[in-house]
Every structure is written in C-alpha cells, then in structure tokens.
Amino acid sequence: MKKVLGFINELTENNNRDWFNTNKNRYQEALEIFRGFAGELLTGISKFDPTVGNLEPKDTIFRIYKDVRFSKDKDPYKTHFGCWMAKGGRKSTDAGYYFHLESGKSFMAAGVWMPPKEQLKLIRQEILYNPDSYLKLINTGVMNDQYERGGKEDMLKKGPVGFPKDFIHMEELKYKHYIWSRSYSDAAIQHTGFASSVTEDYKGLYPVVSYLNHAMSFTGNQ
C-alpha cells in the first residue's frame, strides 16, 4: 500500500492532467495494487456474506476521474481510491461494504448510504414495526466501541412524513443513511495482513447489513 499512498499524496499536490498523464504508469500500478486489495476483501467477505461472492474487483472500484461539470471544484481527479462491495457491484443500492483509501483519511464502512426514497421508507418501517430487533443489533458493546455511526450531520430535524410523531425511537427514523465506519492510520494500512483485519471489521457489521437488506427487500403482503 506504500506505493498507493505515495501516488495519492503526489496526485493531491499535482491534481492536473499533465502530471497525471506523465505519471499514468504509476496510476496503473497503484490501481493494480488496490484491485488486489479489493479482491482480498471480497474473498474474505464472501465467507460470511455470499451475496458478494460473484463480484470481481473491477465490479466494485470507482473511477478516479471526477465529473466536474456541475462542481465548483474543478480538480480533474479524486485523491483517493474507493470500492463498494454489495450485490450488483459499485452501482448497487443494496446495503454493503465500502473501503476508502486516502492518505490520513482511510476508513471502512458498512450499511447503506443515500438509499432511494422507497428503500429508505422500508428501512424506517421495519424499525417502526420491529424496533427491539433493530436496537438489539446496534446497541452492543462492539458496535459502540469499534465503530462510528455515520449520517448524523444529515438527519432530519423532524420525523419523516407518514410516520407516527409519538414513536418512542423517532431519532432512529430521522437518519437518511444507516451506516457505520472505522478509520485507519496510514501505518495500519501498510501492515501485513491488513485486508484480514478489515474483513473482521466488516464481519462485525454483517448483522446490520443483513438486517438492512432484509428490510429493503420487503415487497408487501401477497
């Protein structure tokens, strides 16, 4: 991972097409290393979550090229590598597993981020109808000690429309994202066996991922 971090650091300082084109071979080398890392993660995750078992690394990794058409930030390249490992690959709206590699800002995450309106509604309904099973999953010592809850900055100020205002666990329905994460230092990323450590962190969040996918798969009473 040292070469990947080195490339990212220099790209951050030289985020322009001339530098990137000159160093295209270094990008390809960094991408190949990250692709191998993603493959290790997929192999590990598939042992407890078979829904990702058919994915190839290329199905999960996001492009480094940015779409700057509607952005004030006109830098042409992302300064990180990322992959989304969920059934259907990187474009999937299912709950799944994300890895973000960026110098000083690397992290893993699992759950669902920005689910479509109908899927978000289904998650909220599942929590409303069966709050105990959900609360039992997220309120454990491991969840509180090892992971950080994401999405707090985007929470609704009031409860979602169509849900009872007196629901005792309304704070949980205010989330737009249901995701948990864990950060890693640059030193940790370069340790031998790092992929196995990340896989164990994903495994700890698998029950939540499974719960969310079950909720979003509800198709109504037949």
C-alpha positions, 0 to 999 in steps of 0.5 A: 500500500506504500506505493498507493499512498505515495501516488495519492499524496503526489496526485493531491499536490499535482491534481492536473492532467499533465502530471497525471498523464506523465505519471499514468504508469504509476496510476496503473500500478497503484490501481493494480495494487488496490484491485488486489486489495479489493479482491482480498476483501471480497474473498474474505467477505464472501465467507460470511456474506455470499451475496458478494461472492460473484463480484470481481474487483473491477465490479466494485472500484470507482473511477478516479476521474471526477465529473466536474461539470456541475462542481465548483471544484474543478480538480480533474481527479479524486485523491483517493481510491474507493470500492463498494462491495454489495450485490450488483457491484459499485452501482448497487443500492443494496446495503454493503461494504465500502473501503476508502483509501486516502492518505490520513483519511482511510476508513471502512464502512458498512450499511447503506448510504443515500438509499432511494426514497422507497428503500429508505421508507422500508428501512424506517418501517421495519424499525417502526414495526420491529424496533427491539430487533433493530436496537438489539443489533446496534446497541452492543458493546462492539458496535459502540466501541469499534465503530462510528455511526455515520449520517448524523450531520444529515438527519432530519430535524423532524420525523419523516412524513407518514410516520407516527410523531409519538414513536418512542425511537423517532431519532432512529427514523430521522437518519437518511443513511444507516451506516457505520465506519472505522478509520485507519492510520496510514501505518495500519494500512501498510501492515501485513495482513491488513485486508484480514483485519478489515474483513473482521471489521466488516464481519462485525457489521454483517448483522446490520447489513443483513438486517438492512437488506432484509428490510429493503427487500420487503415487497408487501403482503401477497 
